Amino acid sequence: MDLIEIETTRDLHPVDVIEHVAQSNDWAFERTGDDELAITVAGTWADYHVSFSWMEEFEALHLACAFDLKVPEKRVLEVMRLMSMINEQMLFGHFDLWEVEGAIMFRHSLLLSGGAEPTSQQVEVLLDSALEACECYYQAFQFVVWSGQSAKEALAGVMFETEGNA
């Protein structure tokens, strides 16, 4: 099946929309190029380094959210097991391990094919969902990397439900 190539034009560059949202929310950001913007967000467990990239050839706005937790070589296999267990629970986005850097990253994309424009609300939801996933699973990654727990133990340790008030 051949896809029909249609020339589309956009009123705004998708990264301009992200820049506007960042300015509106008083987020510290850096526009690292025409197609990229970086934001650092303080979370409960870590600072998250979020990069938005416009991928013209796919008409996709890509989000990558990394945190400062380096995976030593001896824990890579167990971290991969943990990511597999987490990713099967994810409806949107996924975790990756960049083995060369030993960095864990959450990735997600917003497809904007046919010239669709991103909205401020879509950008905020994209960022919120990435931060929520990182906050939810950060400790599990920590348990595997620093405490030597198995992926199954680490995931069970962060997925318990708290009842009542203290």
HUVEN-V40214 format. One record per helix or strand of 2 or more residues. SS is the DSSP state (A for helix, B for strand). FROM is the first residue (numbers start at 1). LEN is the number of residues. Records with the same first field share a line. If there is no record, write none. Layout:
BEGIN
SS = FROM-LEN + FROM-LEN
END
This chain:
BEGIN
A = 14-11 + 56-3 + 73-15 + 113-3 + 120-27 + 151-8
B = 29-5 + 36-7 + 47-9 + 60-11 + 94-5 + 103-9
END
